[in-house]
Amino acid sequence: MTFEPGVLKAIGRTAGNVILAKEVKTAGPPAKITLEADRSTIAADGRDLSFVTVRIMDEGGTMVPTADNLVQLTLSGEGTIAGVDNGLQTSLEPFKADRRKTFNGMCLVVVQSTDKSGRIALKASSDGLEGSTIVIDTKEME
C-alpha cells in the first residue's frame, strides 16, 4: 500500500450514539513554533518552575511529528532557563543550554523564577520558521 496524505477519523459508538471522535491529519512542512506553559504564573521564590512545551507546527496548525529543528531560546525578565530536553535518550546535547533540537516535533524548556516579582518572556526561534514568545508572570505567594 502506498502512503497518501490525508485525514484519518475514528469514531467510537455505544448503542448507536457517538461517544468519542478523533481526527489525525497529515502534517505539511514545518512553518512555525508554538509554546505552551504548564503554568502561566509561578512563585517569585527563586525555586519555582514552569515547564514550557515547544512544538513545531505546519501552516495549518498541525504538529509536524518528523521535525528535528534546532530551536534557539532567549529569555528576559525575572527568570532563567533551568534546563532543556527533547526526550531523545541517545541525545548528547546538554541539559543546561539556550538551544535544543526537537525530537518528534517537540522539546521542553524548564523556566525557573528569580526571587523578584515580574514577568519572564521566553522567545523561541528557528531558521526558516515563524518564532513564538510566551510570558510567564512571577509573583510573591503566601
Order of alpha helices (4+ residues) and beta strands (2+ residues): beta-beta-beta-beta-beta-beta-beta-beta-beta-beta-beta
